[in-house]
Amino acid sequence: MAQSDIIDYFRLLRPRQWLKNVFVFLPLIFGGRMTDSHLFYWQNSFEAFVAFCIAASSVYCINDVVDAPYDSTHPVKRKRPVASGRISRTLSLVISIVLFVLSLSLSYISGMYEVMVIVAGYWIMNIAYCLWLKYVPIIDMFIIAIGFVLRVLAGGMATGIPLSPWMVCLTFILTLLLAWAKRRDDVVTAEASGKRTRRGTEEYNVQFMNCVVCILASAAIVSYMMFTLSEDLMERLHSEYVYLTSIFVIAGIIRYVQIIFTGDKAGEPTKTISHDRFIITCLILWTVSYLIILYV
């Protein structure tokens, strides 16, 4: 097999997008179990993380098959393996089925049956998204955000750590913001070129997308602050000062909004977050301050 073929299969699975699955670890982080001597928490969280990574790659394979006719006309997405014809649609579907079975098998073997059900629900919901729901305005964005909520729920089920309602709300709103920024990029591209390369963007325009971005950014900041001030979190972490980490969250969100409105990199939220020095610095400072407040 040629090296170019291996790279194509690698791109088909989109491992860069696996970063999204770190949401599985949120219950572990905010549950104060990161330094627990029992490996149970980390092991189960990691296994749930891997199951979601495999399931997500399975969905991407089907998504690329469904979107191939439209991706082939997109200035960037036309280079995807299926859209360019370097990997056949049939083979992509076969790979998807194998990955889906593998993700369920991992959860089943680990004895995490509730996680297996959540992963299956995530997969079914996203297949429905690929085939139909992605073309329903507003609902399409909600489906993406719900997918992240399912990741958090899986992390809680895997470890037995109870979830704060504010954590669920924050997850939904923050990921809805990321999804909205990505879809806004499609709308901007469509209006600039005068050609819709993605179905489902007809009901959107840049002005509407900008308004929603501002609303979601504000809601995300408020949700995080309310989460850090919730009594159940303070009792679980034995600290009243987690709210001080809000400064880095606010700075990071404002920076992301700045990129959305003044830059050209918001089309891939994962890439934007992992490559922007300001956001990375905010994440590091948030992590350090959180650990200091919690464990020092």
C-alpha positions in Angstrom: 0.0 0.0 0.0 1.4 3.4 -1.0 2.1 6.0 1.6 -0.4 8.3 0.0 -3.1 5.6 0.5 -2.2 5.2 4.2 -2.5 9.0 4.6 -5.9 9.0 2.9 -7.2 6.4 5.3 -5.8 8.3 8.2 -7.5 11.5 7.0 -10.8 9.6 6.6 -10.8 8.8 10.3 -10.1 12.5 11.2 -8.0 11.8 14.3 -7.6 15.5 14.8 -11.3 15.6 15.7 -10.8 13.1 18.5 -9.8 16.1 20.7 -13.6 16.7 21.0 -13.9 13.5 23.0 -11.9 14.9 26.0 -15.3 16.1 27.2 -15.6 12.5 28.5 -13.1 13.5 31.2 -15.0 16.5 32.5 -16.8 14.6 35.3 -13.4 13.2 36.4 -11.9 16.7 36.4 -14.7 18.5 38.1 -15.5 15.6 40.4 -12.2 16.1 42.1 -11.0 12.6 41.2 -8.0 13.4 39.1 -5.5 12.5 41.9 -7.5 9.6 43.3 -5.3 6.6 44.0 -7.8 4.2 42.4 -7.1 3.7 38.7 -10.8 2.8 38.2 -11.7 6.5 37.4 -8.9 7.1 34.8 -9.2 3.7 33.2 -13.0 3.8 32.7 -12.8 7.4 31.5 -10.1 6.5 29.0 -12.0 3.5 27.7 -15.1 5.6 27.2 -12.9 8.2 25.5 -11.5 5.6 23.1 -15.0 4.2 22.4 -16.2 7.7 21.4 -13.2 8.3 19.2 -13.9 5.1 17.3 -17.6 5.8 17.0 -16.9 9.4 15.9 -14.6 8.1 13.1 -17.3 5.7 12.0 -19.7 8.7 11.7 -17.1 10.7 9.7 -16.8 7.9 7.2 -20.6 8.0 6.5 -20.7 11.7 6.6 -18.0 11.9 3.9 -20.0 9.5 1.7 -23.2 11.6 2.1 -21.4 14.9 1.6 -19.2 13.8 -1.2 -21.2 15.5 -4.0 -21.2 18.8 -2.1 -17.7 18.6 -0.7 -16.3 18.1 -4.3 -17.3 21.7 -5.0 -16.0 23.2 -1.8 -12.6 25.0 -2.1 -11.1 23.0 0.9 -13.4 20.0 1.5 -13.0 18.7 -2.1 -9.6 17.4 -1.0 -11.2 14.9 1.4 -10.4 11.2 0.5 -14.0 10.3 -0.5 -14.9 13.6 -2.2 -11.7 13.4 -4.3 -12.3 9.8 -5.2 -9.2 8.4 -3.6 -11.3 6.2 -1.3 -14.5 4.6 -2.7 -17.8 5.2 -1.0 -18.4 1.5 -0.5 -15.1 1.0 1.2 -15.8 4.0 3.4 -19.2 2.5 4.5 -17.5 -0.8 5.3 -14.9 0.9 7.4 -17.7 2.8 9.2 -19.6 -0.4 10.2 -16.4 -2.1 11.4 -15.6 0.9 13.6 -19.1 1.1 15.0 -19.1 -2.6 16.1 -15.6 -2.1 17.5 -16.7 0.9 19.6 -19.6 -1.0 21.1 -17.5 -4.1 21.7 -15.0 -2.1 23.7 -17.7 -0.7 26.0 -19.3 -4.2 26.4 -16.0 -5.9 27.2 -15.2 -3.3 29.8 -18.6 -3.9 31.4 -19.7 -0.3 30.8 -23.2 -1.2 29.5 -24.6 2.3 30.1 -21.8 3.8 28.1 -22.4 1.3 25.3 -26.0 2.5 25.1 -24.9 6.1 25.1 -22.3 5.5 22.3 -25.0 3.6 20.3 -27.4 6.5 20.8 -24.7 9.0 19.8 -24.0 7.0 16.6 -27.6 6.7 15.6 -28.3 10.3 16.2 -25.3 11.4 14.1 -26.3 9.1 11.3 -29.7 10.7 11.3 -27.8 14.0 11.3 -25.8 13.0 8.3 -28.8 11.8 6.3 -31.4 14.4 7.2 -31.1 16.5 10.4 -28.1 18.5 9.2 -30.4 20.1 6.6 -32.9 21.3 9.3 -32.0 24.9 10.4 -31.1 25.4 14.1 -31.9 21.7 14.8 -28.7 20.8 13.0 -26.7 22.9 15.5 -28.5 21.5 18.5 -27.7 17.9 17.4 -24.0 18.7 17.4 -24.2 20.2 20.9 -26.2 17.2 22.2 -23.4 15.0 21.0 -21.0 16.7 23.4 -23.5 16.4 26.2 -23.6 12.7 25.6 -19.9 12.5 25.9 -20.1 14.1 29.3 -22.9 11.8 30.4 -20.8 8.8 29.2 -17.9 10.1 31.4 -20.2 10.3 34.4 -21.7 6.9 33.8 -18.2 5.3 33.3 -17.0 6.6 36.6 -20.1 6.8 38.7 -19.5 10.5 39.3 -22.7 12.6 39.6 -23.1 15.4 37.1 -23.9 19.0 38.0 -26.9 20.5 36.0 -24.7 23.5 35.3 -22.0 21.3 33.8 -24.5 19.9 31.4 -25.8 23.4 30.5 -22.3 24.7 30.1 -21.3 21.8 27.8 -24.4 22.3 25.6 -24.0 26.1 25.3 -20.2 26.1 24.8 -20.3 23.4 22.1 -23.2 25.0 20.5 -21.1 28.1 20.1 -18.3 26.1 18.5 -20.7 24.5 16.1 -22.3 27.8 15.3 -18.9 29.3 14.5 -18.1 26.5 12.1 -21.5 26.8 10.3 -21.0 30.6 10.1 -17.8 29.9 8.2 -19.8 27.9 5.6 -22.3 30.8 5.3 -19.5 33.4 4.9 -17.9 31.2 2.2 -21.2 30.8 0.4 -22.1 34.5 0.4 -18.6 35.4 -0.7 -18.6 33.0 -3.6 -22.2 33.3 -4.5 -22.5 29.5 -4.5 -23.9 27.3 -1.8 -21.5 24.4 -1.3 -23.4 23.0 1.7 -27.0 22.2 1.8 -28.9 23.6 4.8 -27.2 27.0 4.8 -30.0 28.6 2.7 -31.9 29.6 5.9 -28.9 31.4 7.4 -27.1 34.7 6.7 -24.0 36.2 8.2 -25.9 38.9 10.2 -28.1 36.2 11.9 -25.1 34.0 12.6 -23.2 36.9 14.2 -26.1 37.7 16.5 -26.4 34.1 17.7 -22.6 33.9 18.2 -22.8 36.8 20.6 -25.7 35.4 22.5 -24.1 32.0 22.9 -20.7 33.5 24.0 -22.5 35.5 26.7 -24.5 32.5 27.8 -21.4 30.3 28.0 -19.6 32.8 30.2 -22.7 33.1 32.5 -23.1 29.3 32.6 -19.5 28.8 33.7 -19.7 31.4 36.4 -22.9 29.9 37.7 -21.3 26.4 37.6 -18.3 27.5 39.7 -20.6 29.2 42.2 -23.0 26.2 42.6 -23.1 24.7 46.1 -22.8 21.1 44.9 -19.5 21.9 43.2 -18.1 23.8 46.2 -19.1 20.9 48.5 -17.6 18.3 46.2 -14.3 20.2 45.7 -14.1 21.6 49.2 -13.3 25.0 47.8 -15.1 28.4 47.4 -12.5 29.8 45.0 -13.1 27.9 41.8 -15.0 31.0 40.4 -11.6 32.7 40.2 -10.8 30.6 37.1 -13.6 32.4 35.3 -11.1 35.1 34.2 -9.3 32.6 31.9 -12.6 31.2 30.6 -13.9 34.7 29.8 -10.6 35.7 28.1 -10.5 32.5 26.0 -14.1 32.9 24.8 -13.6 36.6 23.9 -10.5 35.6 22.0 -12.4 32.9 20.1 -15.2 35.5 19.2 -12.4 37.8 18.0 -11.1 35.1 15.7 -14.6 34.4 14.4 -15.2 38.1 13.5 -11.8 39.2 12.4 -10.0 36.1 11.3 -10.5 33.3 8.7 -9.8 30.2 10.9 -13.1 29.7 12.7 -14.2 27.0 10.2 -12.4 24.3 12.1 -12.9 25.0 15.9 -10.6 22.1 16.9 -7.8 23.4 14.8 -8.4 27.0 15.9 -8.3 26.1 19.6 -5.2 23.9 19.3 -3.2 26.4 17.3 -4.0 29.8 18.8 -1.4 30.7 21.3 -3.7 33.0 23.3 -6.4 30.3 23.7 -3.8 27.7 24.6 -2.3 30.1 27.2 -5.8 30.6 28.7 -6.3 26.8 28.8 -2.9 26.3 30.5 -3.6 29.1 33.1 -7.1 27.8 33.7 -5.7 24.3 34.3 -2.9 25.5 36.6 -5.2 27.8 38.6 -7.8 25.1 38.9 -5.3 22.6 40.2 -3.8 25.1 42.7 -7.3 26.0 44.1 -8.3 22.3 44.3 -5.2 20.5 45.5 -2.9 23.1 47.2 
